[in-house]
Amino acid sequence: MSGEGADNQRGGALSRLRSEFGFIQGNFLLLMASWLVVDFFAELPGTYFPLYVKALGGTAASLGIIGAAEMVARGLMQIPGGYIADRYGRKWIIMTMTALAGLSRIVYIFAPTWEWIVLGAAVMGFTGIYAPALEALIADSLPPERRGMGFGIVRLIGSVSTTPSPLIAGFLYLRIGLIPTMRLSYGLAAVGFFVAAALRTRLVETLERPERIDVAEMAASYPVSLKESVGIWRLVPRDAFTLFVSQVLTMFTVGMFLPVFTLFMVEDLGITEFQLSLIMASMFVTMIVFALPTGKLIDMVGKKWPLLASYVFWAAAVPLFLWGDFWRLILAMTLIGVLQVLISSAGAAWTADLVASEHRGRVNGSSGFFTMMAMSLGQLLGGWIYDNVSHTLPFTLQIVFMVPPFLIILLWTREVRGRPGEALKPSGG
């Protein structure tokens, strides 16, 4: 090949890369950098968290209570968080609460009993008030035709940074034991949040005319924000509301699974603590492999069918989990990794397509409130069932409870390409 031909080929490849990934700049690039830091450190304690709670005197029901405490606190903050994001702006609440999330890990480091973890979970949940602002900032920073890819990259960054975490946690477990590993991991997590908060001070506000911050007014605005965040569903397309209902049902079902799946693998399936770290890492590896192709697929074929496919993968993972050995569990976690990418990327991109920018904070806040309340109920129920009824029932019920959200999406949503908030008729008529 001539020099000129090779140069043309390289120029064409660079042009395609710029066309495909040129949207990664500004706020989105800064958020990617901060996620790489915070997700790696925050995930370190995750692998052995249920075993840590049990070592501090807890049970499966205790895990359900801890999870519910975090979700209730986080849920209560979503509605004012959405109101604040749409009124006072996105940037300041994101960087402030990121730093406070680091401080909340201190309770986990020094907790003498599992009851102290409940307090730490509630504080950590409170810092989730910035989640609607974060979702709104991401949507504001992505061109509509790249939202599937953009949210896929969000999943990719989280997976890349968290993939080594279970393996490092497993190594530490073998060297220094469970409790020292967990206390060290939470200390590192606190540092990670502080570094991410520093990076996020460089974000650029995307709300056009944010009002001046008034703490007293914000504190008094909860009833107003509650009313507006419930009423916001009358201002968005019906399909946005239908999608929201399916998400609430989905998060309730996921909640039943979360508190007990680690205990089930160790106590019922005989998985060793180090094998557990490998199984968890397999999920993150899968998310790395599928994040970008899934995002590209969503941009090409739409959001509805990839979202429906996630429920099929979910149904296939349950029996692999129930009758799992090491390799079946690797396969199950691979399927869970794929479905997580599908649900999060397609769902977030679809909502961003349907909801206009000025409504995104309140929509994300209202959705976050109800989905987290549903998840908290699911965690309480899953932990109670595991302790008092059956270790397998929280898993078999997954197949039953995933059917309604699947049918809701299949039968009562339609995907129409168009400008955000204009493609379909508002749900209020």
N, C-alpha and C positions, 0 to 999 in steps of 0.2 A: 504494500500500500504506500502511495506517495506521501511525502510530508504534508502536503496540502490536504490530502484526503483524511489523514489521521487527525490533523487540526480541526477539520470540519466535523469529524466524528466526535471528538472531544467537546467541541463547541456545542454540538447538538445534544450530547449527554448532559452538559452543564445547563443548557437551556431547559431541558426536560426537568432536571432537578429543581431549578429555580421556579418553574411553573408549578411543580407538585408541592414543594415545601417552602415557597417564598413567603407564605403567611406566617412562618415561625419567626417572629420579630417582636420588639417592643414588650408589651405586657405579657404576651403569651410566652415569650422566651424567658423573661424573668421568673414567671411562675414555674416553668419547666425546671429551671435551675434550683429554685427553692424546694420543689417537690423531690428532686433527686436527693437533697439533704434530709428533709424531714421524714420522708417515707422510709428511707433506709433505717434511721435511728428509731423511729416510732414503731417499726415492725419487729425490732429485736426482742421485746418482751412477749410478743404475741404467741410465739410457738408454744411456750410452756405456761402461759397465763392460767389456764384452768388448773394445772398441777400446782402452781404457786398458791392459788386460792385454797386448794385442798390442803396444802401444807400449813396454811395459816388457820386451819380448823373449819374450812368451808365444805359445802356439798354441791351437788348439781343445782339444788334449789338456791343455794347462795349465789352461784354463778348467774342464775336467772334474775335474782334480785339486783346484783351488781349491774348486769346488762340493762335491766329495766330502769335503774336509777340514772344511768347515763343517758338512755334514750328519752326518758321523761324530761330531764333537765335540758337536753339538747332540743327536744321537740318544743318545749315551752318557749325557747329562745328563737325558734325559726320564724314565727310570725312577726315579732318586733324586729328581728334581723332583716326580714324582707322589706318591712316598712322603712327601716333606717337606710337600707341600701338604695331604695328608690327616692328617698327624700334628702338624706345627708351625704350620700356618696358611698362608694365601694372601698376605696383605698384605706382610709384611716382605720376602719373597723377590722379589715383583714390583717393589717400589720399588728394592731394592738392585741387582738385576740390570739394571734399566733404566738406572741410572747407569753400571754397568760396560760396558754396550753402547755408551754414548757414548765411554768411554775406548778401546774397541777400535778405533774409527775413526781414532785417531791413527796407528796402523801404516799404514793406507791412505794417509794424507796424505803421509808421508815415505818411502814405499817406493821404493827405487832400482831394484829389479828385481821381476819377477813372483813370485819365490820368497818375498819378504817378504809378499806378499798372502796366501800360504798360511798363514803365521803369524797374520796378522790375521783370516783367516777362521776359523781354529781357536779363537782367543780369542772372536770374536763368536759362534761356535757354542756355546761353553761358557756364555755368558750366557743361552742359550735354556733353561737349567734352570728358568726361571720360567714357561715356556709352559703346563705342566699346571695350575699354580696360576691362571694367567690364564683359561684355559678354564673351570676349575672355578668361579672367581669370577663369570664371566659367566653360566654356567648357574645358579648359586645366586641371582643377582640378577634373573633373568627369570621371570615367571609361566609355567607350562607352556603356556597357551593363546596366549602371545605370543612363543614361542621362535623361530618362523619369522621373524616381523617383527623380533625383536631381533637375530638374527644377520644378517638382511638389512640392518639399520641399521649393524651393524659393517662390513659390506662397503661400504655407502654412505659412511660417514665416511672409510674408507680411500680410496675413489675420489675423493671430493670434495677431500680434502687433497692427493692425489697427482696429480690431473689437470693442474695448472699445472706440475708438476715437469719433465716432458719438454720442455715449451715453453721454460721458463726455462733448462734445460740447453742446448737448441738455441741460444737467444739468446747465452748465455755462450760456447758453442763458436764461434759466428761472430765474437764480439768478441775473445776472448783465446786461443782454441785449445784443443786437447784436454786436455793434461796440466794446465795451470793451472785449467781448468774443473773437472777431477776433484778436484784437491787442495782447491780452494775448497769444492766440494760436500761433501766428506767433513768439512771443518771445520764447516760449517753443520749437517751431520748430527749431529756430536758435541754441538753446542749444543742441538739439538732433543731429543736423548735426556736431557740434563741437565734441561731445562725439564719434560719429561714425568715424570721421576723426582720432581721437586719437587711436581708436581700429585698424584702417586700417594701421597704421604705422607698425604694426607687420606682415603684409602680406609678403609672399615670392615671389619674381619675378619668373615668369614661362617662359618668353622669354629666350631662351638659351644664346644668345649673344647680349644683348641690347647695342646699341651704346651710347657713352657719350652724355649727354644732352647739346644741343647748342641752346639757345633760339633764336638767330638771324637766324640760319639756319632753325629752325622750322617755324619762321614767314615767311621766304622766300619760304617755301616748298609747299605753298598752291596750286599753279598751278600743281606742280608735283603730289601732293597727290590727286588732283582732277582727273588728267589723269589716275593715277594708280587705283583709286577706281572705276572709270567707266570701265577701261579695265580689272579689276579683274574678271568680269563676263565671260571673255573668257577663264579663267583658271580653272573654277569650272564646275561641271556637269550641264547639261541643266536643270535638275530638280531643282537645287538650284536657277537658274535664274527664272524659272517658278513660284516657290514658292515665290520669291521676288516680281514678278508682282502681284500675288494675294494679297500679304500683302499691297502693295501700294494702290490697289483698296479698300481693307478692311479698311485701316486707313482713307481714304477719307470719307467713309461712316460713320465710327465711329465719325469722326470730326463733322459731321452735327448734331449729337445727343448731344455731350458733352456740348455745351454752354447753352442749353435751357431746358434740362430735369428737372432740379431742379425748374426753374421758372414755367414750365408747371404743375408740381405737386402742387405747392403752389398757383399759380394764376388761373389755369383752373380747377384743380381737387379738390381744397379746402382742401388740406392736410395742417395740422398745422405744425409749425416749430418743435415741439417736435415729432410728428408723422414722420416727415422727418428723424429725427435722428434714429428712430427705423427701418425705411425702409432701410436706408443706412447700418445700422448694419447687417441687414438680409443678404445682399450680402456678407459681409465678413465672417459671420458664415457659409454660404454655401461653400465659398472657403476653409474654414478650413476643413469642412467635406469631401469635394471631392478632396482635393489636393493630398493626398497620394494614395487613390484608383485610381485616374486618372493617376498619374505617373506610378503606377504599371501596369495599363491597357495598357498604351502607350508602356511600355517596352515589354509587352507580345504580343500585336496584331499589333504593329507598329503605325506609326504617321498619316498616311493618313486618315483612317476612323474616328478616334477621331476628327481630324481637320474638316472633313466634317460634323460630328455630331454637331459641334459648330454652324454652320450656321442654322441647323434645330432648335436648341434652340433659336437662335436669331429671326428667323421668328415667333416662337411661342410667344416670349416675347412682340413683337410690339403691337398686338391687346390688350393684357392685360394692356399695358401701356396707350394706347389711350383711352380705356374705363375703366380706373382704379378707384377703390376705395382703401381704406387702404389695404385690404387683397389681392386684385388683384395685387396691386403694390408690396406687399411682395413676391408674387409668381413670378412676372416679374423679380424682383431683384434677386430672387433665381436662375432663369434661366440664368440671366446675369452673376451671380457668377460662375455657372457651365461652361458657354461658355468662360469666361475669362480664367479659368484654362485650358480648352482644347486648346484654341488658343495659349496661351502663352507657355504652356508646350510642346505641340506637335510641334508647329512651331519652337521653339528654339532648341528642341532636334533633329528635322529633319535637320535643317540647320547645326547643329554641326556634325551630321553624314555625311553630304555631303561635308563639307568644311574642308580641311586640316588645321592644327594648324597655319602654317605660313601665311595663307590667311585670318584667321578669323577676325583680326582687320579691314582690309580693306573691307571685305564683310559686317561686322556689321556696319562700317562707311557709306558705300555706301547705304546699306539698310536703315539705320537710316535717312540719308539725304533725300532720296526720299519719305519714308513713312511719315516723319514729314512735308515735304512740302505739301504732299497730305492732311494730317490732318489739316494743317493751312488753306488750301483752303476750306476744308469741314467746319471748324469752322466759317470762314467768311460767307460762303453761308448759313449755318444753322442759324446763328444769324440774317442775313439780311432777310431771309425768315420768320422767327418768327416775326420780327418787321413789315414787309411790306406786306407779302402775307397771311400767315396762321400760327397759332400756331401748327396745327397738321401735316402740310406738311413735316417738317423735319423728322417726325417719319414714315409716310407712305412711304416716299422715301427710307427708310432703306430696305424695302422688295424688291424694284426695284434694288437698287444698290448692294445688297448682292448676286444677282444671278450670275453676271460674275465671281467673284472670286471663287464661289462654283463650277461653271462649269470648270474653268481653272484647279482647283485641281483635280476634278473628271476625266476629259478627258485627260489631258496633263501631268500628273505626274505619276510616278511609283516608288514604294518603293522597293529598293533592299538592302539587308543586306550586309555589307562589310566594309572595312576600310575607314575612312574618306577621301574624295577626290578621291577614287579609284573605288567606286561602279559603277559609271555611267560615260558616256562620257562627256568631257568638252563641254560647250556651244559654244565655238569657233570652234568646230570641231576637 
